[in-house]
Amino acid sequence: MRRESILLGIVLLLAGLLKVADPGHFQAMLGRYGLFPAPTLPYVSPLIIVGEVLLGLALLSGRQVRHCLAVCEVLFYTFALAVASVLYRGLQIRCACFGVFSLKVTLWHCLICLAIALYLSWRRTYRSPVVPKT
């Protein structure tokens, strides 16, 4: 599981730091998704940024990795649903994944997020070491 935690930690930390570089841009991109009421965006966008940075750092630290990977699983299912909603509504927006370096939302974004979430689900369910009950 260490490889997954390092890779996801780097991705989340990079994504969060690129958003920290221009938080106003991320807030505007997040608003285009239409998933949050406009008055809540100044509160939601920093929470997402800080959450990504902290989760990335936690994964890289190697502490509580199983719990962090479970949070990543939920996070990537959420990302997949958000992207799917954009595709369903026919919106032509950028994904907001990596701040100013984000690409236009495509089906690939949804599939990649879903694949990561499904892999983490599988890994947690079938590949986690069995811990004896005490």
C-alpha positions as CSV (number, residue, x, y, z in Angstrom):
1,M,0.0,0.0,0.0
2,R,3.0,2.3,0.4
3,R,3.3,2.9,-3.4
4,E,-0.4,4.0,-3.6
5,S,-0.1,6.3,-0.7
6,I,3.1,8.0,-2.0
7,L,1.6,8.4,-5.5
8,L,-1.8,9.7,-4.3
9,G,0.0,11.9,-1.7
10,I,2.1,13.5,-4.4
11,V,-0.9,14.1,-6.7
12,L,-3.1,15.5,-3.9
13,L,-0.3,17.7,-2.5
14,L,0.5,19.0,-6.0
15,A,-3.2,19.6,-6.8
16,G,-3.7,21.5,-3.5
17,L,-0.5,23.6,-3.9
18,L,-1.4,24.6,-7.4
19,K,-4.8,25.8,-6.1
20,V,-3.1,27.7,-3.3
21,A,-1.1,29.6,-5.9
22,D,-4.4,31.2,-7.1
23,P,-7.3,30.4,-4.8
24,G,-9.6,33.0,-6.5
25,H,-9.2,31.2,-9.8
26,F,-10.0,27.8,-8.2
27,Q,-13.1,29.4,-6.5
28,A,-14.3,30.7,-9.9
29,M,-13.7,27.3,-11.5
30,L,-15.6,25.5,-8.7
31,G,-18.5,27.9,-9.1
32,R,-18.8,26.9,-12.8
33,Y,-19.7,23.3,-11.6
34,G,-22.9,24.7,-10.2
35,L,-22.9,22.3,-7.3
36,F,-22.6,24.8,-4.5
37,P,-24.6,28.0,-3.9
38,A,-22.5,31.1,-4.8
39,P,-22.5,32.5,-1.2
40,T,-20.9,29.2,0.1
41,L,-18.0,29.2,-2.4
42,P,-15.7,31.4,-0.3
43,Y,-15.9,28.8,2.4
44,V,-16.0,25.6,0.4
45,S,-13.1,26.3,-1.9
46,P,-10.5,26.8,0.9
47,L,-11.8,23.7,2.6
48,I,-11.2,21.7,-0.5
49,I,-7.7,23.2,-1.0
50,V,-6.6,22.6,2.6
51,G,-8.2,19.2,2.6
52,E,-6.2,18.1,-0.4
53,V,-2.9,19.5,1.0
54,L,-3.4,17.9,4.4
55,L,-4.5,14.6,2.9
56,G,-1.5,14.6,0.6
57,L,0.9,15.3,3.5
58,A,-0.7,12.7,5.6
59,L,-0.3,10.1,2.9
60,L,3.3,11.0,2.4
61,S,4.0,10.9,6.1
62,G,3.0,7.2,6.2
63,R,0.8,7.6,9.3
64,Q,-2.8,6.3,9.3
65,V,-2.4,5.3,5.7
66,R,-5.4,3.0,5.6
67,H,-7.7,5.8,6.9
68,C,-6.2,8.3,4.5
69,L,-6.8,5.9,1.6
70,A,-10.4,5.4,2.7
71,V,-10.8,9.2,2.6
72,C,-9.2,9.3,-0.9
73,E,-11.7,6.6,-2.0
74,V,-14.6,8.8,-1.0
75,L,-12.9,11.9,-2.5
76,F,-12.4,10.3,-5.9
77,Y,-16.0,8.9,-6.0
78,T,-17.1,12.5,-5.3
79,F,-14.9,13.8,-8.0
80,A,-16.2,11.3,-10.5
81,L,-19.8,12.2,-9.6
82,A,-19.1,16.0,-9.9
83,V,-17.5,15.4,-13.4
84,A,-20.3,13.2,-14.4
85,S,-22.8,15.9,-13.5
86,V,-20.9,18.4,-15.6
87,L,-20.9,16.0,-18.6
88,Y,-24.6,15.2,-18.2
89,R,-25.5,18.9,-18.1
90,G,-23.3,19.5,-21.2
91,L,-21.2,22.2,-19.5
92,Q,-18.0,23.2,-21.3
93,I,-15.7,23.9,-18.3
94,R,-12.2,23.1,-17.0
95,C,-11.9,20.4,-14.4
96,A,-10.2,22.6,-11.7
97,C,-8.0,19.6,-10.7
98,F,-4.7,21.3,-11.0
99,G,-5.6,25.0,-10.7
100,V,-4.6,27.1,-13.8
101,F,-3.2,23.9,-15.4
102,S,-6.6,22.2,-15.5
103,L,-7.9,20.8,-18.7
104,K,-11.4,20.8,-20.2
105,V,-13.7,18.3,-18.6
106,T,-14.0,15.1,-20.6
107,L,-15.3,11.6,-20.0
108,W,-11.7,10.6,-19.3
109,H,-11.7,12.7,-16.1
110,C,-14.7,10.8,-14.9
111,L,-13.3,7.4,-15.8
112,I,-9.9,8.1,-14.2
113,C,-11.5,9.3,-11.0
114,L,-13.8,6.3,-11.0
115,A,-11.0,3.9,-11.7
116,I,-8.9,5.3,-8.8
117,A,-11.9,5.0,-6.4
118,L,-12.7,1.5,-7.5
119,Y,-9.1,0.4,-7.2
120,L,-8.9,1.8,-3.7
121,S,-12.2,0.0,-2.8
122,W,-10.8,-3.2,-4.2
123,R,-7.5,-2.7,-2.4
124,R,-9.2,-2.0,0.9
125,T,-11.6,-4.9,0.6
126,Y,-9.5,-7.7,-0.8
127,R,-5.9,-6.8,-0.3
128,S,-5.7,-5.3,3.2
129,P,-4.0,-7.4,5.7
130,V,-6.2,-9.2,8.1
131,V,-5.8,-7.8,11.6
132,P,-6.5,-10.4,14.3
133,K,-9.2,-9.5,16.8
134,T,-7.9,-9.1,20.4
